[in-house]
């Protein structure tokens, strides 16, 4: 008889414990208030006793807040309330996760005598929620028509009778290409490794003269071509330094003044000493008295052979594009000067004809 009488209470306790474990909300209080009328018939389990004590403490806090007029209740204090005060937020922070407390407001709603816990997000600053624009996928025909429209528009500008329109179109196109090339060249920038500390050897004038003559007589050399300085150049220098003290670095093609940039870069990467720079773009490097061949002869902060060639192509294209932009800007300036002179001549002719009349 006692077992039969206590079965509803046990079912209520099981439902209450499930709601307490699965939902971190205030629904547990209303659940207990609706299903269990007499708590004396409930089993004296230690988990349940702690839960009941926690519920009584929560109800006591809610009644205290109601007496202080912090909340306005329309039905029952355990059915609908808003956590808008400091005490309410303390209770919510104990039962809910902190991230929901900081980003939303909490509310218990009763629909058809069912208590529900809802999270209301804050409205937008302007009062209306942000609308996410859906990206409309274009068909193949629409893309072709759009490209055709832009081609016709470009053709119209290229064949315009006005020279200024033609020059400006070419100038805008060249500037867009210049920006694109600059972005491409940024991908080839390799961060330089921190320079290692080493003592540069001091050579006397006699030693420099002897090493210079030795380097000129020997036939071993390393070419630096259009790719510039990359990992393979430094590797070849170390391979030559296995059997020779000096090595010649021949730079062709080389712009005026670029030979000194190559000398500084190779000195930093190979830790060698540049003895002489000749007018025919040849550098003679000395390996040093205390030379030790490194384990990694190709430095990690250099480009590979393929990347160096690709970088050279972009640099060459950028150089030609910059020259083309300068020429177009000069043409546009000359055209404006021509218009100004023509306008002045026309005004002078009108003034002269008016004076004759």
C-alpha positions in Angstrom: 0.0 0.0 0.0 2.8 2.3 0.8 4.6 1.4 -2.4 1.4 2.2 -4.4 0.9 5.5 -2.6 4.5 6.6 -3.1 4.6 5.6 -6.8 3.2 9.0 -8.1 5.6 10.8 -5.8 8.5 8.7 -7.2 7.4 9.4 -10.7 7.3 13.1 -9.9 10.8 12.9 -8.3 12.1 11.1 -11.4 10.6 13.7 -13.7 11.9 16.5 -11.5 15.4 15.0 -11.4 15.4 14.6 -15.2 14.3 18.2 -15.7 16.9 19.4 -13.1 19.7 17.5 -14.9 18.7 18.1 -18.5 17.5 21.7 -18.2 19.4 24.3 -16.3 16.3 26.5 -15.8 13.6 27.5 -13.3 11.1 24.9 -14.7 12.1 22.5 -11.9 10.3 24.8 -9.3 7.0 25.0 -11.2 7.2 21.2 -12.0 7.5 20.4 -8.3 4.7 22.9 -7.4 2.3 21.4 -10.0 2.9 17.6 -9.4 3.8 17.3 -5.8 1.4 18.6 -3.2 2.8 17.0 0.0 6.6 16.7 0.3 6.3 14.5 3.4 5.4 11.5 1.2 8.6 11.9 -0.9 11.5 9.6 -0.2 14.3 11.0 2.0 17.1 10.6 -0.6 20.1 12.8 -0.1 20.1 14.0 -3.7 16.5 14.9 -3.5 16.8 16.6 -0.1 19.6 18.9 -1.5 17.4 19.7 -4.5 14.4 20.6 -2.3 16.6 22.8 -0.2 17.9 24.5 -3.3 14.3 25.0 -4.6 13.1 26.5 -1.2 16.0 28.9 -1.2 15.1 30.0 -4.8 11.4 30.5 -3.9 12.4 32.5 -0.8 14.6 34.8 -3.0 11.8 35.3 -5.5 9.2 36.2 -2.7 11.7 38.6 -1.3 12.2 40.3 -4.7 8.4 40.4 -5.1 8.0 42.2 -1.8 10.6 44.8 -2.9 8.7 45.4 -6.1 11.6 44.5 -8.3 9.3 42.3 -10.5 5.8 42.6 -11.8 3.8 39.3 -11.9 0.6 38.8 -13.9 -0.2 35.1 -13.0 2.1 33.5 -10.5 5.7 34.3 -9.4 6.9 30.9 -10.5 5.3 31.1 -13.9 6.4 34.4 -15.5 9.2 36.7 -14.6 12.0 38.6 -16.2 15.6 38.6 -14.9 16.3 42.3 -15.2 17.7 43.0 -11.7 21.0 42.2 -10.1 19.5 39.5 -7.8 17.7 37.9 -10.7 20.9 37.7 -12.7 22.6 36.1 -9.8 20.0 33.3 -9.7 20.2 32.9 -13.5 24.0 32.8 -13.4 23.8 29.9 -11.0 21.4 27.9 -13.2 22.4 28.9 -16.7 25.6 29.2 -18.6 27.4 32.5 -18.5 27.4 33.1 -22.2 23.6 33.1 -22.4 23.4 35.6 -19.6 25.7 38.1 -21.3 24.1 37.9 -24.7 20.3 37.4 -24.1 17.4 38.1 -21.7 15.6 35.2 -20.1 11.9 34.7 -19.6 9.5 32.0 -18.4 6.4 31.8 -20.5 3.1 29.9 -19.8 1.2 28.8 -22.9 -1.8 26.4 -22.2 -0.7 25.9 -18.6 2.8 24.7 -19.7 5.9 26.5 -18.4 8.5 27.2 -21.0 11.9 28.8 -20.7 12.8 31.2 -23.6 15.9 33.1 -24.5 15.2 36.5 -26.2 18.0 38.0 -28.2 18.8 41.7 -27.9 17.3 43.7 -30.8 19.5 45.5 -33.3 20.9 49.0 -32.5 18.5 50.6 -35.0 15.5 48.6 -33.7 15.3 46.2 -36.6 17.1 42.9 -36.9 19.8 42.6 -39.6 18.7 41.0 -42.8 21.1 38.6 -44.4 21.1 39.0 -48.2 21.0 35.8 -50.1 23.4 35.5 -52.9 21.6 34.8 -56.1 23.3 32.2 -58.2 23.6 33.4 -61.8 23.0 31.0 -64.7 25.6 30.4 -67.4 23.6 32.4 -69.9 23.4 35.4 -67.5 27.2 35.3 -67.0 27.8 35.2 -70.7 25.5 38.1 -71.3 27.2 40.1 -68.6 30.7 39.5 -70.1 29.4 40.4 -73.5 28.0 43.7 -72.1 31.4 44.6 -70.6 33.2 43.7 -73.8 30.9 45.9 -75.9 31.4 48.7 -73.4 35.2 48.4 -73.6 35.1 48.2 -77.4 33.0 51.4 -77.5 35.5 53.2 -75.4 38.5 51.9 -77.5 36.8 53.1 -80.7 35.6 56.4 -79.3 36.3 59.5 -81.5 37.3 61.4 -78.4 41.1 60.8 -77.7 40.7 61.6 -74.0 38.1 58.7 -73.6 40.5 56.3 -75.3 43.5 57.4 -73.2 41.6 57.3 -69.9 40.3 53.8 -70.6 43.8 52.5 -71.3 45.1 54.3 -68.2 42.5 52.7 -65.9 43.1 49.3 -67.3 46.9 49.6 -66.9 46.5 50.8 -63.2 44.3 47.8 -62.4 46.9 45.5 -63.9 49.6 47.3 -61.8 47.7 46.7 -58.6 47.2 43.1 -59.5 50.9 42.6 -60.2 51.8 44.2 -56.9 49.5 41.8 -55.0 51.1 38.9 -56.9 54.6 40.0 -55.9 53.6 40.2 -52.3 53.1 36.4 -52.3 56.8 36.0 -53.1 58.1 38.0 -50.1 60.1 35.7 -47.9 60.6 36.8 -44.2 64.3 37.2 -43.6 65.8 35.1 -40.9 67.5 36.8 -38.0 71.1 37.5 -38.9 73.6 35.1 -37.2 76.5 36.7 -35.2 79.8 36.1 -36.8 83.2 38.0 -36.7 84.1 39.5 -40.1 87.7 38.8 -40.8 90.0 41.7 -41.4 92.2 41.4 -44.5 95.2 43.5 -45.2 95.7 45.1 -48.6 98.4 42.6 -49.6 96.0 39.7 -48.8 93.2 41.4 -50.8 95.5 41.9 -53.8 96.7 38.3 -53.7 93.1 36.9 -53.4 91.9 39.3 -56.2 94.6 38.0 -58.6 93.9 34.4 -57.6 90.1 34.9 -58.3 90.8 36.5 -61.7 93.1 33.7 -62.9 90.8 30.8 -61.9 88.0 29.8 -64.1 85.4 28.7 -61.5 82.3 31.0 -61.5 78.7 31.1 -60.4 76.1 32.7 -62.8 73.3 35.0 -61.6 70.8 35.3 -64.3 67.3 36.7 -64.7 66.1 34.8 -61.6 68.4 36.9 -59.4 69.6 35.7 -56.0 67.9 32.5 -54.9 68.8 29.4 -52.9 70.7 27.6 -55.8 73.2 30.5 -56.2 74.3 30.3 -52.6 74.4 26.5 -52.8 76.8 26.7 -55.9 79.0 29.1 -54.0 79.5 26.7 -51.1 80.1 23.8 -53.5 82.9 25.9 -55.2 84.4 26.8 -51.8 85.0 23.1 -51.1 88.1 23.2 -53.3 88.8 26.9 -54.0 89.2 29.9 -51.7 87.6 32.3 -54.1 84.7 32.2 -56.5 83.5 34.6 -59.2 79.8 35.6 -59.4 78.8 36.8 -62.9 75.6 38.8 -63.0 73.9 39.0 -66.4 71.5 40.7 -67.1 72.0 43.4 -64.5 70.6 46.9 -64.3 72.9 49.8 -63.4 73.5 49.8 -59.7 71.9 46.3 -59.1 75.4 44.7 -58.8 75.9 46.2 -55.4 72.5 44.9 -54.2 73.5 41.4 -55.3 76.9 41.8 -53.5 75.2 42.7 -50.2 72.6 40.0 -50.5 75.1 37.3 -51.2 77.4 38.4 -48.4 74.5 38.1 -46.0 73.4 34.7 -47.2 76.8 33.0 -47.7 78.8 34.7 -44.9 81.6 35.3 -47.4 83.7 38.4 -48.1 83.2 40.5 -51.3 86.8 41.4 -52.3 86.2 43.2 -55.6 83.3 44.4 -57.8 84.3 44.7 -61.5 82.7 47.0 -64.1 81.7 44.0 -66.2 79.2 43.0 -63.3 81.5 40.4 -61.8 82.0 40.0 -58.0 84.9 38.0 -56.5 84.0 36.4 -53.1 86.4 35.0 -50.6 85.2 32.2 -48.3 87.2 33.3 -45.2 90.1 31.8 -43.2 87.9 30.0 -40.7 85.4 28.7 -43.3 83.2 25.8 -42.2 80.7 24.4 -44.6 77.2 24.7 -43.2 74.9 21.7 -42.9 72.2 23.5 -44.9 73.9 25.1 -47.9 70.8 26.5 -49.4 69.3 29.2 -46.9 65.7 28.7 -45.9 64.8 32.4 -46.4 65.3 32.2 -50.2 63.1 31.3 -53.1 63.3 28.1 -55.1 64.4 28.1 -58.8 60.8 27.9 -60.1 59.5 30.6 -57.7 62.4 32.9 -58.6 61.6 32.6 -62.3 57.9 33.3 -61.7 58.8 36.3 -59.6 61.0 37.7 -62.3 58.2 37.4 -64.9 55.9 39.5 -62.6 58.6 42.0 -61.9 59.3 42.4 -65.7 55.6 42.8 -66.4 55.3 45.4 -63.6 58.2 47.4 -65.0 56.7 47.5 -68.5 53.2 48.4 -67.0 54.7 51.3 -65.0 56.4 52.6 -68.1 53.2 52.3 -70.1 51.3 54.3 -67.4 53.9 57.0 -67.5 53.6 57.3 -71.2 49.8 57.4 -71.1 49.8 60.1 -68.4 52.2 62.2 -70.5 49.9 61.8 -73.6 46.9 62.9 -71.5 48.8 65.9 -70.3 49.8 66.8 -73.8 46.3 66.5 -75.1 45.0 68.9 -72.3 47.7 71.4 -73.3 46.7 71.1 -76.9 43.1 71.8 -76.0 44.1 74.8 -73.9 46.2 76.2 -76.8 43.4 75.6 -79.3 40.9 77.3 -77.0 43.2 80.4 -76.6 43.8 80.6 -80.3 40.1 80.4 -81.0 39.4 83.2 -78.4 42.2 85.3 -80.0 40.7 84.8 -83.4 37.2 85.9 -82.2 38.7 89.0 -80.5 40.6 89.9 -83.7 37.5 89.4 -86.0 35.4 91.6 -83.6 38.0 94.3 -83.7 38.0 94.3 -87.5 34.2 94.6 -87.6 
